[in-house]
Amino acid sequence: MSHGTIDRLVYMANQISKAFAHDPEAKAVAEISDHLKKFWEKRMLAQIFHHLDEGGEGLDPLAKQAVAALQRKAQPA
């Protein structure tokens, strides 16, 4: 994965986060997670999950929470 690719994914996740920042935190996290699940390719999600596992540098707090929530749901029980 190129550094430019993850930078772009972080930027996109943060933009989505900003769109829902006016909502209460729990609702915003759920909306961001839902948006990522609906509109991001599996490859993109895998890359942002890996980035989160490496510390999630650059992700806004809401985006980080949303990616973590989505990652938990994506893992097999």
C-alpha positions in Angstrom: 0.0 0.0 0.0 1.4 3.3 -1.0 1.7 6.1 1.5 -0.3 8.3 -0.9 -3.1 5.8 -1.0 -3.5 5.7 2.8 -3.2 9.5 3.0 -6.1 9.8 0.6 -8.2 7.3 2.5 -7.5 9.1 5.8 -8.5 12.4 4.1 -11.7 10.9 2.8 -12.6 9.3 6.2 -12.0 12.7 7.9 -14.2 14.5 5.3 -17.0 12.0 6.1 -16.4 12.5 9.8 -16.8 16.3 9.4 -20.1 15.8 7.6 -21.5 14.1 10.7 -19.7 16.1 13.4 -22.8 18.1 14.2 -24.6 14.9 15.4 -24.2 13.5 18.9 -21.0 11.4 19.1 -22.7 7.9 19.1 -24.9 8.8 16.2 -22.1 10.3 14.3 -19.9 7.2 14.7 -22.8 5.0 13.6 -23.5 7.2 10.5 -19.8 7.3 9.5 -19.5 3.6 9.9 -22.6 3.0 7.9 -21.3 5.4 5.1 -18.0 3.6 4.9 -19.7 0.2 4.8 -22.1 1.3 2.0 -19.7 3.2 -0.2 -16.1 2.0 0.3 -14.8 -1.0 -1.5 -13.6 -4.0 0.6 -10.0 -3.2 -0.5 -10.3 0.4 0.8 -11.8 -0.9 4.1 -9.0 -3.4 4.5 -6.4 -0.6 4.0 -8.0 1.7 6.5 -8.4 -1.2 9.0 -4.7 -1.9 8.6 -3.9 1.7 9.1 -5.9 1.8 12.3 -4.1 -1.3 13.5 -0.9 0.6 13.0 -2.1 3.5 15.2 -4.5 5.3 12.8 -2.3 8.4 12.4 -4.1 11.4 11.0 -7.6 10.1 11.5 -10.0 12.5 13.3 -11.3 11.1 16.6 -14.8 10.4 15.2 -13.4 8.8 12.1 -11.1 6.6 14.2 -14.0 5.5 16.4 -16.1 4.7 13.3 -13.4 2.7 11.6 -12.8 0.8 14.8 -16.5 0.0 15.2 -16.8 -1.1 11.6 -13.7 -3.3 12.0 -15.2 -5.0 15.0 -18.4 -5.7 13.1 -16.4 -7.1 10.1 -14.4 -9.6 12.2 -15.8 -13.1 12.5 -17.3 -14.0 15.9 
